[in-house]
């Protein structure tokens, strides 16, 4: 199932499909072992270095990590404008986003992840996907939304939320409005969720990405440690 193409340190391409659409995710080198698994949902331009680094670090912690391909072969955004359009499509058509996440989860489990010990983490657009994983009640123990969009179409009903939820929210993220924030808390309470929001001071939207001008090294390290603590609690 996994091809021989190697990225970064020991990340291997896994090709799978959504109907006729080819998808190409990346799996860590411990694939095939029976271990807890973490699905990584990348930011709006698709699989990037931040997602790859996270996968490698998670492998060191004893997890099988799989980076999902949400857009598919031939559809990876080339610039911010196309990334905004593509990510916006999946935010609006959330059932399709949930399906792509579900297909990636299947690949994670096929590659050895223990079925009832899996979680989803996501960055930016992927952070929105982490929340959609919880909203869709996908079979995961928990989700981590890292500077994800917190807004949601308010015509959607608030449903039961089974996954444990950690939201890592930069204090100075201008894409998150006070209304988004309060609506999300209501949604999680209405869903009787086990939820937590950690807000990081002096941090703008992409504060965890070393390549971003928003990068805040101190807060990024804290956020990663909070992610690891949460994953250890729910998966080990």
C-alpha positions as CSV (number, residue, x, y, z in Angstrom):
1,X,0.0,0.0,0.0
2,X,2.9,2.4,0.8
3,X,5.1,3.3,-2.1
4,X,8.9,3.8,-1.8
5,X,8.9,7.6,-2.1
6,X,10.6,9.1,1.0
7,X,10.1,12.6,2.3
8,X,12.0,14.4,5.1
9,X,13.0,11.7,7.6
10,X,11.3,8.4,6.9
11,X,7.9,9.6,5.7
12,X,6.5,7.4,3.0
13,X,3.7,8.1,0.5
14,X,0.5,6.2,0.9
15,X,-1.8,6.4,-2.1
16,X,-5.5,6.0,-1.6
17,X,-8.7,7.2,-3.3
18,X,-12.0,9.0,-2.8
19,X,-13.9,7.7,-5.8
20,X,-11.9,8.6,-8.9
21,X,-9.8,11.2,-7.0
22,X,-6.2,10.0,-6.2
23,X,-5.0,11.0,-2.7
24,X,-1.4,10.9,-1.5
25,X,-0.8,11.0,2.3
26,X,2.4,10.5,4.3
27,X,3.0,7.8,6.9
28,X,5.8,7.5,9.5
29,X,8.3,4.7,9.4
30,X,6.8,2.8,12.3
31,X,3.7,1.9,10.1
32,X,2.6,-1.7,10.6
33,X,3.3,-1.8,14.3
34,X,0.3,-1.9,16.7
35,X,0.6,1.6,18.2
36,X,-1.7,4.5,19.0
37,X,-2.2,6.7,15.9
38,X,-2.5,10.4,15.2
39,X,-4.0,11.8,12.0
40,X,-2.5,15.2,11.0
41,X,-4.6,17.6,9.0
42,X,-2.4,20.2,7.3
43,X,-2.9,23.9,6.7
44,X,-4.7,25.4,3.7
45,X,-1.9,24.8,1.1
46,X,-1.9,21.1,1.8
47,X,0.9,18.9,3.2
48,X,3.7,21.2,4.3
49,X,6.9,21.2,6.5
50,X,5.0,21.9,9.7
51,X,2.8,18.8,9.2
52,X,5.9,16.7,8.3
53,X,7.8,17.9,11.4
54,X,4.8,17.1,13.6
55,X,4.6,13.6,12.1
56,X,8.3,12.9,12.8
57,X,8.1,14.3,16.3
58,X,5.0,12.2,17.0
59,X,6.8,9.0,15.8
60,X,9.5,9.8,18.4
61,X,6.7,9.8,21.1
62,X,5.5,6.3,20.1
63,X,2.7,7.2,17.7
64,X,2.0,6.2,14.1
65,X,1.3,9.5,12.4
66,X,-0.4,9.9,9.0
67,X,-0.7,13.2,7.2
68,X,-3.9,13.4,5.3
69,X,-4.2,14.6,1.7
70,X,-7.5,16.6,1.7
71,X,-7.4,18.2,-1.8
72,X,-6.0,15.3,-3.9
73,X,-3.6,14.8,-6.6
74,X,-3.5,17.6,-9.1
75,X,-5.5,19.9,-6.9
76,X,-2.9,21.2,-4.4
77,X,-3.2,25.1,-4.2
78,X,-0.3,27.0,-5.6
79,X,-0.8,30.3,-3.9
80,X,-2.9,32.0,-1.1
81,X,-5.7,32.9,-3.4
82,X,-6.3,29.3,-4.6
83,X,-5.7,28.0,-1.0
84,X,-8.4,30.3,0.3
85,X,-10.8,29.1,-2.5
86,X,-10.1,25.4,-1.9
87,X,-10.2,25.5,1.9
88,X,-13.3,27.6,1.7
89,X,-15.0,25.0,-0.4
90,X,-14.4,22.3,2.2
91,X,-15.4,24.5,5.1
92,X,-18.7,25.2,3.3
93,X,-19.2,21.6,2.2
94,X,-18.2,20.1,5.5
95,X,-19.6,16.6,4.8
96,X,-17.1,16.3,2.0
97,X,-14.3,17.5,4.4
98,X,-15.5,14.9,7.0
99,X,-15.4,12.2,4.3
100,X,-11.8,13.0,3.3
101,X,-10.8,13.0,7.0
102,X,-12.6,9.6,7.5
103,X,-10.8,8.1,4.5
104,X,-7.4,9.2,5.9
105,X,-8.4,7.7,9.3
106,X,-9.0,4.4,7.6
107,X,-5.5,4.6,6.1
108,X,-4.0,5.3,9.5
109,X,-5.7,2.3,11.0
110,X,-4.8,0.1,8.0
111,X,-1.2,1.0,8.7
112,X,-1.3,-0.3,12.2
113,X,-2.9,2.3,14.4
114,X,-4.9,0.8,17.3
115,X,-8.5,1.4,16.3
116,X,-9.7,2.8,19.6
117,X,-6.5,4.8,20.3
118,X,-6.5,7.4,17.5
119,X,-6.7,11.2,17.5
120,X,-6.8,14.0,15.0
121,X,-4.7,17.2,15.2
122,X,-4.8,20.0,12.7
123,X,-3.2,23.3,11.8
124,X,-5.1,26.3,10.5
125,X,-7.6,24.8,7.9
126,X,-6.6,21.5,9.4
127,X,-7.6,22.8,12.8
128,X,-11.1,23.4,11.4
129,X,-10.9,19.8,10.2
130,X,-10.1,18.6,13.7
131,X,-13.3,20.3,14.9
132,X,-15.2,18.8,12.0
133,X,-13.9,15.3,13.0
134,X,-15.6,15.9,16.4
135,X,-18.8,17.3,14.9
136,X,-19.0,14.3,12.5
137,X,-18.4,12.0,15.5
138,X,-15.7,10.2,13.6
139,X,-14.2,7.3,15.6
140,X,-11.4,9.1,17.4
141,X,-10.7,9.5,21.1
142,X,-9.9,13.2,20.8
143,X,-9.0,16.2,18.5
144,X,-6.7,19.1,18.7
145,X,-7.4,22.3,16.8
146,X,-4.3,24.4,16.5
147,X,-5.1,28.0,15.4
148,X,-8.1,26.6,13.4
149,X,-11.0,28.7,12.3
150,X,-13.6,28.6,15.1
151,X,-16.5,30.0,13.1
152,X,-19.3,27.8,11.9
153,X,-22.5,28.2,9.9
154,X,-25.0,28.9,12.6
155,X,-27.8,27.2,10.7
156,X,-26.2,23.9,11.7
157,X,-27.6,22.3,14.8
158,X,-25.5,21.7,17.9
159,X,-25.1,17.9,18.2
160,X,-23.6,15.5,20.8
161,X,-19.8,15.6,20.7
162,X,-18.1,12.4,21.8
163,X,-14.4,13.2,21.2
164,X,-12.4,15.0,23.8
165,X,-11.5,18.5,22.4
166,X,-8.5,20.7,22.8
167,X,-8.4,24.1,21.1
168,X,-5.1,26.0,21.0
169,X,-6.1,29.5,20.2
170,X,-3.7,32.4,19.5
171,X,-4.9,35.5,21.5
172,X,-4.3,37.9,18.5
173,X,-5.9,35.8,15.8
174,X,-7.9,38.3,13.8
175,X,-9.7,35.6,12.0
176,X,-11.5,34.6,15.2
177,X,-14.3,37.0,16.3
178,X,-15.7,37.2,19.9
179,X,-19.0,35.8,18.4
180,X,-17.2,32.8,16.9
181,X,-15.6,32.1,20.3
182,X,-18.8,32.3,22.3
183,X,-20.8,30.3,19.7
184,X,-18.1,27.6,19.8
185,X,-18.3,27.4,23.6
186,X,-22.1,27.1,23.4
187,X,-21.8,24.4,20.8
188,X,-19.4,22.4,23.0
189,X,-21.5,22.8,26.1
190,X,-24.7,21.9,24.2
191,X,-22.8,18.8,22.9
192,X,-21.8,17.9,26.5
193,X,-18.2,17.7,25.3
194,X,-15.0,17.3,27.3
195,X,-13.4,20.5,26.0
196,X,-10.6,22.8,26.8
197,X,-9.4,26.1,25.2
198,X,-5.9,27.3,25.8
199,X,-5.2,30.9,24.6
200,X,-1.6,31.9,23.8
201,X,-0.6,35.5,24.6
202,X,1.1,37.8,22.0
203,X,0.3,35.2,19.3
204,X,-1.1,35.8,15.8
205,X,-2.8,33.3,13.6
206,X,0.1,31.0,12.4
207,X,2.1,31.3,15.6
208,X,3.3,27.7,15.6
209,X,4.9,27.7,12.1
210,X,8.6,28.6,12.1
211,X,8.3,29.8,8.5
212,X,5.6,32.3,9.3
213,X,6.2,35.9,10.3
214,X,3.6,35.2,13.1
215,X,5.9,32.5,14.7
216,X,6.2,32.8,18.4
217,X,8.8,30.3,19.5
218,X,8.0,30.3,23.2
219,X,4.2,29.9,22.7
220,X,4.7,27.4,19.9
221,X,6.7,25.1,22.2
222,X,4.1,25.4,24.9
223,X,1.4,24.6,22.5
224,X,3.3,21.5,21.3
225,X,3.8,20.4,24.9
226,X,0.1,20.8,25.6
227,X,-0.7,18.7,22.5
228,X,1.6,15.9,23.7
229,X,0.1,16.0,27.2
230,X,-3.4,15.7,25.8
231,X,-2.5,12.9,23.4
232,X,-0.7,11.0,26.2
233,X,-3.9,11.3,28.4
234,X,-6.3,10.0,25.8
235,X,-4.2,7.5,23.9
236,X,-1.8,5.9,26.3
